Structure formats: C-alpha cells, structure tokens
Amino acid sequence: MYKHILVPVDGSATSQKALGNALAIAQAFKTEVTVVYVIDPYAFTGVGTDFAYGQAEYLSAATAEANEAINAAKQAFAGVGITATGSVVEGHAIYRGILDTAESVNADLVVMGSHGRRGLEKLVLGSVTAQVLSHAHLPVLVVRD
C-alpha cells in the first residue's frame, strides 16, 4: 500500500511516539523510509556583527541537535532491519520543509506527531502539524501526544 514514508522528527517525546507508528507501518508494508529534521535558519534574531556570530552558533547547535535526532531515528529503524535515509533541511516555514521533502523523495505517507496544543498556546506557537495537514497532497498520519 505505502512505498515511501516520510517521518519528520524533532527529538521530542511526541516525535518518538510517531516514530514507533512509522516503524510498525514500515515493517508491515516493507517501505522505504526518509527521516527529516527541519531547521528554521532565521529563528535567531540579533543586530550587526553579534547577529552573524549568534546566527552561526545557533545554526551549529541546531544542526547538531538535528543530526542527533536523525541518527537516533535511523538506529531505531535499523533495529528492525529497515534502512532509513535522513536529512537536515533548512526552511523558514517548517511545514513547507516537510512537504517539500515529501515531494522530493516521492513519499506517499507522512507520519508525524502533534503536541495537541490548545487555546492561547496554540495561537502563540502555531501548529506545524496543522499546517502540514492543510497543505498536504498526500496522506498524513498524526500521532497525538
């Protein structure tokens, strides 16, 4: 049924829960798997030379965190005999990075977690999952926290 699953990760417990579901689906359908971590390269704000220095430190730390999350996910898939590929993608809109990656790898399913934020927290923080759902042209399995 599914040939290629995209699994966005961010190192959170919710992401790990979604990863478990993706593992089960990948095993059942013998699918290809791509793990992606999207970094917002403009999350750090500053002015002048301090901005450039701070931006470089932020990107370095974010990339290290992303690689750690991707490697952990790849190891989880390897533990059940599935070779997963992984990539770190930069994008100001996280949801767009996920959907662009899904398109570029020809994924036919996205499996991702949702923190289930409500009220003011949802309004302030937004929801990457909601954005993916509203813009996706492929099935999305949402695993709630």
N, C-alpha and C positions, 0 to 999 in steps of 0.2 A: 504494500500500500504506500508506504513512505520510502523514498530512496535517499533523501539527504535532510538531516535535521540540523538546524542552527540553534545553538544554546548560548544565549548571552549570559555572561557571568559578571559578578561584581564583588565576589568574596563574601557576601552576606549569607546569613543562615537561610534566607528565603531563596537565594540563588542556589544554595546547596540542595535544598528541597526540590527545586525544579530539575536540578542535575540528576537526582535519583529517578525522577519520572522519565527523563530523557534516556537514562541508562536502560530502563526497562523497555522502552519503545525501540531503542536501537537494537537491543538483543532480539526482541520479538520479530522485527522486520529486517534484520541484518542490513541496517542502513549505514551510509556514510554519515560522519558527524563533524561539524565545524563548531568550535568554541570561539566566541568573540568577546572582547572586553573593549568598550568604547570609552575613550578619554575625552573630556571636554578641554581642549588646549587653552581656552580662554577663561577658565574658572578663576585663575589668579588675577587679581587687579592691583595695579600699582602705577607709579608715575616715574618717568625718567629712567636713569640707569638702575635704580633699585628695582624697577619693574622687570628689566631684562634679566637681572641676576635672580630675582624671585621666580620669574617665569621658568627659567632653566631648571632651578631646583625643584619647582613644582612638577614640571614635566618628567624629570628624572625619577622623582619619588612615585608619581602616578604610574609611570611605565614599569617600574619595579613591582609595584603592587599588582598591576595588570598581569605581568608575566607570572607572578606567583599564583594568582587565581587560575590562569590558563593552565599552567603546569599541573596544578592540583586536579583540575578537571580532566586533563588528558590522562593522568595517572589513574583516576577513577575508571575511565573507560578502558584503559589498558588492563586493569584488574579483571575485567570481564571479557577480555580478548578482542576489544574493539579499538582500532587505531583512529584517534581523533586528530584533526588538524586544529591549529589555533592561531589567532591573530589579534594584535592590538590595533585598534582603529581610532583615529582622531576625528572628532566631529563636534561642532558646537551644539547640535541637536542630537542627543544620544539616540533617540528613536530612529532618526534618519540614518545614523551609522549602522544600526542594527538592520534596518530594511535594505540599505544599500549592500551590506554584506550578504544578506539573504539572496538578493538578486544576483550578485556577482558569483556566488558559489552554486547557484541553482537549487537552493533549498526549497523543499516543498512542505516544511513544517518548522515553526519556531516554538521552542519550549522555553518558557521564561517564568520567573517568579514575580509576584506582586506583593508589596508590603501591606496592602489593604488599608492605606491611609484614608482618613475621613475628615470632613469638616475643614477647619482652618489649616490644619497640617497639609491636607491635600491641596488646598488652594495655594498655599505658600510654596510648597515643594513640588507640586505638579505630580504627574504620574507618567513615567516613561512607558509603562505597560499600556496605559490608556491611549497614549499617542501611537504606539505600535498597532494596537487593535483598530484604531480609527483610520490608519493609513495603509494597513497591510492588504496585500492582494493574494495572500496565502493563508492557510490555517495557522492559528496561534493557540497553543495550549498554555493557559495561565494557571500557575500553581500558587495558591494563596498561602500566605504566611500563617 
